[in-house]
Amino acid sequence: RQLTTPHVPSLPEEVARIERNGGCVVDGKVGTYLLSPQPDAQQEEITRIRCATHSFAVLGLTPEDLAEIKDMKDVRKNFRKMSLQIHPDKVVESLRPAASQAFGKLDAACEAIEMMLSRHSEATRVLAGILRRFDQCSGILTPAEAGSLLGVSSVASAPSAVNSISRTLHLLMQGGDSEAVRPDVNRGLRILEDAAEVMKKVAEPPALGRRPVAVTRAMGLRDLKTPGAAVTCKPDCPDVVEVSPGSPVALVLASDGGVGPMADVGPVVMRHWGRPRAAALQLNRAARKETPGGKAVSTTCVYLDYDDPLQEVEPAAKRARTDDGLQARVRHILVKHKDAKDKVDPMGRGRVQPTRTLQEAEGLLVEVMDELLAKDCSNFSQVCRRVSECQTADGPLQSCGDLGWITRTSAEDPVVSAASTLKVGELSDIVPTTRGLHLLYRVG
């Protein structure tokens, strides 16, 4: 069951949310600026206005332009000139929805700037300067740019500068209903706070610029989350799933392109039940085959076993005494990689240092796991002899890979933890240790 709609900028409600937060959707991607040249000047102007992040950008007014305005009629004159080009009645049918949206934004921007100028012209120019400077650095402030924006050269001076400029901007909120100017003022205040935080950093961030993305909700992408969250990390999940006691549940969290059709997800999740790492790796491998251009994918799988809260539970002390007596007979397959902590393994099979990466080792073990599960692990000895890089693979075939009886103190914690959850005849998830990656098979 798919709980969320895809987080892509093709849903009207997502587009509306993005534009409320100073972003825009052009060419199927989320950004905060004109993403590509438009076919004609009229369409380009409509798109520019829709992509503008504040009222001054909508009307194309700089702090210098504002200083020359002597009468409110000058603002309205600029509005009329622009509205003649983008009015919905003056565009072709296909552009009318976008033109209506741009015209509404243009009208709101004109009202906001008129209100700000009537309340405090100097504060209006200060706000316009902050917003324009932020736009000019592509929305990613370096410490030097942050200091320049605040007018200070030291981190210690930043808080007082923020307080002083904030008091100036708050002058625009005085005088009755301020809803028209609130979005621009709040954006300016958030930029000031962001600048103060950036100044605390020693290293300069990479100059990436605001690159458009094809998703609307994601981790990272700081440049598209400040000062307005055009992209958010909060998932859109309107459904609530009721889980009954004793009903195990699997949850898959996937990035854009991280999983294929839902019909392909279920079999992988079920085949690797209780093995979240293996399930995620398997889904990622399948997604990469379907994803053009080597696009990065990411998947997390979680298995939940919800017990009855009214069911009687053993006292913790009693459970601890029982757990201390763990004994599990385990066989294993070890695959090494060059990132493993133990560079010298006295139990290693052969003395050649591994050259494969962690990702390559994981891929190999996923293939091995598929081979074992296809025959219910009846071929474990043969596969272990062929693949494992531990000396235990050189023993008699019937005990190939035998680690003996595992207790709480006889093996590394990840092995002990994995062995304690296995039933006899079960295969573990991929288990990382200082030696490499393991598959465990409990035989007693």
N, C-alpha and C positions, 0 to 999 in steps of 0.2 A: 504494500500500500504506500503510495507516494503522499507524504504529509504536506509538503510545501510545493507551491508552484515554482517553476524555474525562475531563478533570480536574474531575469534578462530584461532589457529595456524595450520590450515589445508590448507590455501590459499597460493600459491607460492609467491605472492607479499608480504604477511605479513611475511612469513619466511625470505624472502630476506631483508626486512626492519629490522627485529629483529637481524639478523646476522650482518648487517652493524653497528648496535649499540652495539655490544659486547655481544649479547645474543645467545641462541641456542634453538632449538626445538627438544626435545627427548621424546618419549613416549607420544606424543600429548600434551606436556606441555612446557611452556616458562620458561627458567631459565638461569643461567649464570655459570653453572658448570655441571659436569657429573651427570645426575639425577638418573641413575640406572646402575647396572652392565650389561655389554654387553656379548653376547654369547661367544665371543672369543677375543684373544688379538688384532687381526687385526682390528676387528670392534670397539673395545674399543679405540684403538689409533686414528682411524678415527673420532670417536665421540669426543674424548678429544680435538683434533685439531679444530674441528668445534665449540666446546664450548669455546675455549680459547678466552679471552677477549683482549689480546694484543700480540704483536709479540714475546716477551720474553717467554710468556706462551706457545705459539705455538711450539717454539723450545726447551722448557724446560730449558731455561738458567736462572740461578740466578745471582745476582750481583757478587758473588764469582766466578762463572764460567767465567763471562766476564773479571774479573781481571786477569785470567790465560791465556786469549787469546792473543797470541803474533803476530798472522798473520791472515789475512782475510780468509786464507785457512781453518782455524780451524772452522769458522762458516759454510763455504761451506761443509766441511767434515761432520759436524753434520746434515746438510740438506740432503746430499746424503744418509746417514745412515737411516734417517727417511723415506725418499722418497721410498726407496726400499720396505718398509713395506706397504705403503699406495698407491703406484702408481696405477692409474686406470687399467693399463694392468695386474696387479698382484692380482686383487681381483675378486671375483665371480661377475657374471652379475648383481645380485640384489644390490650389494654394489657400483657399478660404479658411479652412480650420486653423492652419498655422498663422494666417494673417490676423484672424480674430484674436488669437492668443497674443500675438505681438502687439496688436492695437490696444488691447486691455492693459498690457504691461506698460506700454508707452503712456497711456492716460494716467495710470497709477504713479509712474515715475514723475510725471509733470506735477501732479498734485503734491507728492512728497517734497520735491525740491522747492516748490512755491511755499509750502508750509515751513520748511527749514529756513529759507531766506527771510521769511517774515518774522521768525523768532530770533535768529541770531546769525547774521551773515558771516561773521568771522568763524564761528563754530562750524558752519556749513562748509566753508573752504578747508578747514582742518580735516573734517571728515572726508571730503572729496579727495584730499591729498593722501590720506592713509589708504583709502580704497584703491586709488589709482596706483600708488607705489606697490601695493600688494599684488595687483594685477600684472604690473611690469616685471616682477620677479617670478612670474608663472606660479604664484601661490606657494612657493617653497622658499621660506626665508633662510638665508645663511646668518650666522652670528653677526657678521659685518652689516648686512642689510637690515637686520633687526635693530642693531644699534643706531643705524642711520634713520630708520623709521621713528624710533623713540627720541632721537636727538641726544643720545648719550654714548659714551665710549667705554663704560665699565658696567659690569654686572651689578655692582652695588647700587648704581644710580638708577637702574631700570625700574624698580618698584615705585619710586617717587615720581618718575616720569609718567608711568602708566596711570597713577592716581591723578596727576595734574591734567593730562590729556583727557582722561575719562570724565573729570568734572566739566571740562569744556564741552564734551560731546553730550553730556546729560542736559546741557542748556537747551538742546533741540527737542527734549522730551517735555519741557515745561510749557504750560499754556493750554490746558484742556485735552481733548482727544488727540492722542499721539500715535494711533494705530498706523497711519500712513507712513510715518517716519521710523517706526520701531524696527523694521527689518534691517534698514541701512545702519542705524545707530548700533543695534546689537551686533551686526557684522563687524563694524569698526571696533567695538569693545573686545570682541573675541580675537581680532587680529592683534590688538595691543597685548592681551594676555599671552597669545602665542609667541609674540616677539620677545616678551620677557623670559619665557621658557627657553626659547631658542638661544638666547644670549648665554645661558648657563652651559651650553655645550662647547666643548673645546674644538672638536673636529668639525670641519665643514661637511655638510651632507652632499652627496653627489648631485650634480646639476641635471636632474632627469626631466624637469618640466612636468606639466600636467598632461600625461599621456592618456588618451581615451581608452576605456576598457569596455568589454562586451558584457559585463555583469553589473548588477545594481546593489548587491550585498556581498561583502567579502571582508576577510581579514586584511590588515595592512592598508595600502593605498592612502597613506596619510594626506597626501596632497589633494585628494578628492574628498577628504573628511573635515578639513578645516579651511576657513572658519565655518562653512556650512557643509553639512553632511550630504553631498550629492550621492555618495556611496556610503552605505551604513553596514555595520557588521551584525546588526540584529536581524535574524532570519524572519521571514514572513511565514508563520506557521499557524493558520487559523484553527486547525483541527486539534482536538483533544482525544487522545487514545486512552480508553480505560483498560487497565491491565488487571486481570483477575489473579488472585493468589494461586501460585503453582503453574502459571502460564508464562513460560520463558519468552522473551522478546529480543529481537535483533534490531539494532538501529544503525543505519548507514548514513554518514555525513560525507557528502561528495562535493568537490569543487566543480566549477563549470567544465563539463566534459569528463568528469571523474568517473562516471558510470555510463553504461550504454542503456538500451531499452530496459524498462522495469522487468520485463519477462526474463531477461538474462541475469538480473541481480539475484533473484530468489534462489535459483539452483546453486549459485556459488556460496551464498550465505548458508544454505542448508548443508551443503557438502562439507563446509569447514565449521560446522556448529561448534562453538566453544574455542575456536582458533581465530581470533579477530585479526591478528597480524597477517596470517596466511590469506584470510578472506580479502583484506584490503589490498594486499599485493596482487592477488589474482584479478580483482576488479580493475586495478590500475593497469595491469598488463593488457587486459582486454580493451580498456579505454584507449591506450596508446595506439593500438592497432587501428582504431576507428578515428583517431584524432589527426588531422592533417598538419603538416608543418612542425612536427615535434613539439606541440603545445604541452605545457606542463599540466599534469593532473595530480590530484591529491584525494585520498579517500581514507576515512576512519570508520572502523567497524566496532560496535560495542554490543556485547551480549549481556542481557539482564535476566536474572532469575529472581522473580518477585515471590518471596515467601509470605505466608499468612501471618499478619502481625499478631494474631491471637494465638498462634501455635506456640506451645511450650518450648522454650529454648533452654539448652543446658547451661548451667552456670559457667561463667568464664573460667573459673579455676579448674573445673572438671574438664572443660575442653582443652585447656593447656596441658594437663597431665596426659590426656589421650593423645594429643598431637605430638608430644615429646617422644612417644613410642613409635613414630613413623618408621615403617620398613617397606620399601618398594623395590622389587627387582626390575631393573631397567636396562634396556639396550639402547644404543644411540648411533646416530650418524652425525659426524662432525664435518663441517665445511669451513675452512679458514678464509680469512680476508686480510688485506694488508693494514687495515685500520684496527685490528684486534690489539688489545692491550699487551698481551703476552707475545713478545716477538720471538722468544725462544721457548719452544714447547717440548719438554723432555719426552712426552707421550705422543709426539707428532709422528705421523707416518711419512717417512722421508725427511730429508733435511733441507729441502728447497723452500725458500721463503715465498709465501703466497704473493701473487701480483694482482689478483682480482680485487675489485672494490666491494664494499659492503653491499651495494645494490646488486652487483653481479652474483654475490653469494646468496642473497635473498632470492633472486630469480632462479638460481640453480636448485635451491631447496624447495621452491614452489613446484618445480617440475618433478623433483623426486617425490614430493608428497602426493602429487597426482598419480604417479606411477604406483605408489604403495596403496593408496586408497582404492585404486581400480581393482586390486586383487585382495582387498581386506588385509593387507600387510602380510599375506602368506609368502610373499617374495622378499621379505625384509632382509634375510641373510644375503641373498644374491645382490640386492641393491646396495646394502651396506658394504659388502666386499668391494664393489665396483667404485663407490663414490666416497666413502668416509675417509677422512685424513687423520684418523686416530689409530694408534697401534692395535687397539682392540679389534679392528677390522681384519687383522691377520690371524686371529684365533680360529679354532674349529668352526666350520660353517654353521653348525647348529647353535653356536653361542657367539656368533659374529657381532661385534659391537657391544658386548656385555660389560656393563659398569658394575655388576654385582648388586648387592643390597644397599640401597640409598637410605641413609639416616640423616638426622638433622645436622650432623657435624661432618659428614663424609664427602660432601660435595659443595660446590658454590651455591649461594642462595637461590639464583634463578633456576638451577636444576632441581634443587630440593622443593622449591615452590611448585614448579611444574609437575614433578613426580607425585606430589601429594594430592593433586587434583585429578590425576588420571585413574581410571578404572583398568583392571586387567584387560589387555587386548586393545587398549586405546592408544592413539597416536597423538602426540602433543602438538602445540603450536610451535612456531620457530622460537627457539630459546637462545638469547644472546648471553655469552659469558666472556671472560677475558681471553679464552682460547679461540673463539669464533662463534659460529652459529650451529645449533644442534637441533635435531629431531629426536625426541624420546619415544620409546615404545615400551609400555609396561607389560612385563610378562609374569609378574608374581607380586 
